[in-house]
Every structure is written in structure tokens, then in C-alpha cells.
Amino acid sequence: MKKKRTAEEWWNDIVEYERTHEIAFASPRALLEARMIAEMDKARRPRRRAQRNGAPRRRKPVTG
């Protein structure tokens, strides 16, 4: 049988959980802002094809 925890142990567990699970305690506005920032970062990233194993590199067309 487990021993009963003290109020201080409960408090320490709650504070530790809040520190490790910040997203669970965030306000809806903070979550919305985080989603918007993530979308803006995605849009700014260059869209390039992944270099696949065994596939030759794409070359620029030579005009001349």
C-alpha cells in the first residue's frame, strides 16, 4: 500500500507536471498564436524536392 503524500509533495508534483506539460496550461489565445507562428514558418520555408537515394541530381538546363 502506498503511503499518503504530504501537501508539499502534491504541490511539487503539480508544479513539475505544469513545467513539463506547458501546452496543457496555455490559454486558447496563446495556442492560436503558436499555430499562426508555425504556419508562417512553414510558408517561409523553401519547397524543395528531397534528394532520394539512388536518384541523379537535377541539373540546370544548359542554354548556349
C-alpha positions in Angstrom: 0.0 0.0 0.0 1.3 3.5 -0.9 1.9 6.0 1.9 -0.2 9.1 1.9 1.6 12.1 0.3 2.0 15.4 2.1 0.6 18.6 0.8 4.1 19.7 -0.1 4.7 16.5 -2.2 1.4 17.1 -4.0 2.3 20.7 -4.7 5.8 19.7 -6.0 4.2 17.1 -8.3 1.7 19.6 -9.7 4.4 22.2 -10.3 6.6 19.6 -12.0 3.7 18.5 -14.2 2.9 22.1 -15.2 6.6 22.7 -16.0 6.8 19.6 -18.3 3.3 20.0 -19.9 3.2 23.7 -20.7 0.7 23.2 -23.6 -1.9 21.8 -21.2 -1.9 25.0 -19.3 -1.7 27.5 -22.1 -4.5 29.9 -22.9 -6.5 29.5 -26.1 -5.1 32.8 -27.4 -1.5 31.6 -26.8 -2.3 28.3 -28.6 -3.7 30.2 -31.5 -0.7 32.5 -31.7 1.6 29.4 -31.6 -0.3 27.8 -34.5 -0.1 31.1 -36.5 3.6 31.3 -36.0 4.1 27.7 -37.0 2.1 28.3 -40.2 4.1 31.4 -41.1 7.4 29.5 -40.6 6.1 26.7 -42.9 5.1 29.2 -45.6 8.6 30.9 -45.4 10.5 27.6 -45.9 11.7 26.9 -49.4 9.8 24.0 -51.1 12.5 21.7 -52.5 12.3 18.1 -53.6 14.0 15.7 -51.3 17.1 14.1 -52.8 16.2 10.4 -53.0 18.7 7.7 -52.6 20.0 6.5 -56.0 18.3 9.3 -57.9 20.6 11.5 -60.0 20.7 15.2 -59.1 18.6 17.5 -61.2 20.8 19.7 -63.4 20.1 23.2 -64.7 19.3 23.2 -68.4 22.4 24.3 -70.5 21.4 27.0 -73.0 24.0 28.1 -75.4 
